[in-house]
Amino acid sequence: MPETLFRNGALLLPDAAVLENGWLRVRDGKIAAYGAGAVVPAATDEVVELGGNLLMPGLINAHTHAAMTLFRGLADDLPLMDWLNNYIFPAEKNLTAEWVKWGTLLACVEMIRGGTTTFADMYLFIDTAATATEASGLRAVVGEVLYDFPSPHYGAAENGLKFTRDFIQRWRGHPTVHPVVNAHSTYTCSPALLQAANEIAAEYDVLLHLHVAENEAEVAQVAERYGARPLKHLANLGLATPRLLAAHMVHLDDEEMELTAANDVKVAHNPVSNLKLVSGVARVPELLRRGVAVGLGTDGCASNNNLDMFNTMKTAAVLHKWDVRDATALSAAQTLTLATAARCLRLEKITGKIAVGLAADLVVVDFSTPNMRPCYDRAAQLVYAATPHNVRDVMVHGKWLLRDRRVLTIDENEVYANVEIIAEKIRRAVGRGN
Ligand SMILES: [Zn+2]
């Protein structure tokens, strides 16, 4: 396998430190060495000229439902229950493995073009989603969503548990597709189902990915049913562990903040979705002060409506400044750390930064476009000015997924044609024209 040598550009190192005039060598899918100054390539090297642009670790989307790209823009500006009952649930009733395949591939194209190299996916027909993700070359933690009601995929909940165990056994050890356990939430999963899911996560030492404390109605419902707020309820059941990836965590009281930190619970923060659905604002600066591993997510396209991590970074940074009335809160450097937070997915030994021995999950960001000029601070430019259009090249595990803005692993036109066919069926299912 030829080695790849990036040279003549900036490298984004941990804690948003920038090494100008840098080079980086990739060998066997991993970062083999990096440094600054002149470097002489070997005759067999693939040389990538950075041309003053920036090489950074790929962005990590800590919470999404990839195939929900199919429902992008289907129903906006609606109250949650109207949105769910009259649009999302009728559309999802028709869900098939075929839909999940094309929806996931559309998501992968969007993420590759947006500089995302790793994502946490929670959805149905997850074997199909995993296969599509594998074909795209992206890295992902992937699991089938479990809940008490019958699933269009596996039927009864017991089948879901069995499916999850088989799924983990099938995909365990894969270099880029990491199987995990997913359960929907404390209001859609019985304590028995949550504990059974947690047992599987413990047995295989994988993440248990769950929606937690997204909005006030959920907190009230769980408190009434179980006598404890969602995170406290999970702690009572023995689920507040370092394996728990809790998406949202918008409504935590002080005791729950403490439980989160003390048990090293991971948090996926979804600022755009939380604002759009008027769920509230997670206390992210405080979670960070307590040392909690927080990552950034987009959530699904039905509530965002994109998978753009640049947009998510900017929203997070400006939202938390306003929320705590402090312009120094959530700096660009901190925001970048959140957007590459591999620890949140328990992948810190594999990806998330430029460091020797980690996977070559790398993105070249073009700093030559008008929105990136002039540049006084690379980190600030990435968080406040960059868009997916600035992503020039993407590599995962040493393999090219995007080169000079061309997607190499997926036939984009085939994806778009199939998505249009599915969209026509969805229009008919919910009685909506163009
Ligand atoms: Zn979600």
Boltz pocket constraint, residues with backbone or C-beta under 6 A from the ligand:
constraints:
  - pocket:
      binder: B
      contacts: [[A, 63], [A, 64], [A, 65], [A, 211], [A, 247], [A, 299], [A, 300]]
      max_distance: 6.0
